[in-house]
Amino acid sequence: MAAVVILVAVAIGCVPAASMLAHAHWPRRSPAVGIVLWQSLGLGWGLATVGALLGIGAIGDGSGVAGGALARIASLARSGTARPAMTILTLLQLACLVAGLMLFAVLCWILVAATATVIRARERQRVLLSLLAHGDPKVPGALVVDHPAAAAYCLPGLRSTIVLSAGVLALLDDHELAAVLAHERAHLRERHDLVLLPFSALLRAFRWAAVARQAQRAVALLVEMHADDRALRHRPARELATALLRVGAAGGGAIPSGALAAVAPAAGAPASGATTSAGSASECDVTARVIRILRPRPGLSPAARVLTGLIAAGAVGVPTVLLVLPLR
């Protein structure tokens, strides 16, 4: 019973913790640390919620939450119609078992469906690029699309590609273009698309939940800041900041679904299902990034990093351990 109580507490606690983290500014000092904490909260919430429901349904079995749930389901299946009339407690436990299994199936399904949607969108985009895009010696390693809007994005995957529009080539000078390319290469190298995918999937499934919207927007901004930090290892801060301001002021071009963009369109949302790293970014987000680039603050102290790591490990580790420990 104690394990179930802890799982319920973790599942409930992750929601206000996520809301508080979404409004906190300290993760911006070390975006990578903030991203890890966000991932841990999301995974911890899923494990704890599913585990709590299964645990309630498995109370009375001593083989752990997961094992007890399976044993209870097997017992109910063996009993069949020969079982006497169920008590209210038994019906409640059965309802919790069904809810836990359904939630687990839904979480798995939305992740698989979101992944399939993104893969299909990227393949369609690659086909279009093979017909419309071309190389340019001004931006080696990138493809250029003849479109007047200022757009710069990348398509992650096994055949990763950076795409620039003719409009952004005309808008930025060589140094600013190099900064944008460094930013996009950071997205590809760090596989930020995989970081954003679970949060985009949750947002599509729980669009009504404010915390899901807050989480997706906060992680998207941290991913952009992390890519900014990586780009600043190779380019001066003023080049990147100027490039972001110019592309942001130009409004940005439409970003295809499945892409990661340095700056999302200022007006209008990206294509449906997009995993743009600034999918819900606003002009305020771009401004915050530029201020952070030009006026950098020190990163988190080693002690703060260790503490955050312990919290992240606990958010995932506690539900995982409780899922296999015997119920008491």
Residue, then its C-alpha position, 0 to 999 in steps of 0.5 A: m500500500a505504501a508503494v501505491v501512495i508514493l506513486v500517487a504522490v509522484a504522479i500528482g506532484c509532477v503536474p505542479a512541478a511542471s507548471m512551476l518549471a515552465h515559469a522558472h527562469w533558472p533553466r535558461r542559465s543551463p538549458a541542457v540541465g533544464i531539458v533533462l529535468w523536463q524529460s525526467l518529469g514527463l517520463g516520471w509522470g507517465l510511469a507514476t500515473v500508470g503505476a498508481l492505477l495498476g497498483i490500486g488494482a493490484i492491492g492484495d498481491g505481493s508480487g509488485v505493482a506490475g506483477g501484481a496487476l498481471a496476476r490480478i488480471a489473470s485471476l479475473a480471467r480464470s474466474g470468468t462467470a464462475r466468480p461470485a458477485m463482485t464487491i464495490l472494492t473489486l469493481l473499483q480495482l478492476a476499473c483502475l486496472v483497465a484505466g492503467l492499461m488504457l493510459f499506457a496504451v494511449l501514451c505508447w500510441i500517441l508517441v508512435a503516431a507522432t513519430a510516424t506523422v513526422i517521418r512521413a512529413r519529412e519524406r514528403q519534404r525531401v521529395l519536394l526539395s529534390l525537385l525544387a532545391h539546389g546547392d549554393p556555394k555561398v552556403p556549402g552543405a545546405l540546400v536553397v529554395d527560391h522563395p522570397a520569404a526569409a526561412a532557415y530550417c533543418l530536417p533531422g534524420l538519417r539524411s539530415t538537411i539544412v534548408l535556406s530560402a533565397g529570401v534569407l540569403a538576401l537578408l543576411d550577410d556571410h557572417e550572419l549566415a554562418a551563425v545560422l548554419a552553426h545553429e542549425r547544425a547544432h540542432l542536427r548534431e544534438r538530435h533536438d527533434l527527439v527531445l521535442l517529439p514526446f512533448s509534441a505528442l503529449l500536446r496533440a493528445f492533451r491539447w486541453a491541458a494547460v500544463a501540456r502547452q506550457a511544457q511544450r513551449a518551455v522545452a522548445l525555448l530551451v532547445e533553441m537556447h541550447a542550440d544558440d549556446r552550441a553555435l556560440r562556440h563557433r561564431p561571435a554572439r553579435e552575428l547570431a543575435t543580429a541574424l535572429l533579429r533580422v529573420g524575426a523582424a522579416g516574419g520568417g517563412a512557413i516552416p514545414s512539418g517535421a522541421l526544426a527552425a531557428v526562428a518560427p514565423a512571427a505570425g501564424a502557426p507552423a504547419s500542422g503536426a510540426t515539431t519546429s523547435a520554436g513551434s509556439a515561440s513568439e517575438c518575446d521568445v526571440t527577444a529573450r534569446v537575443i538578450r541572453i546571447l548579448r548579456p550572458r549570465p553564468g551557468l548553474s553552479p556544480a551544486a545546483r547541477v548535482l541537485t537538479g540531477l538528483i531530482a531528475a533521477g528521483a522523478v524517474g527512478v522512484p516510480t521505476v523501482l516501485l513498479v517492481l518492488p513487492l507491495r506492502 
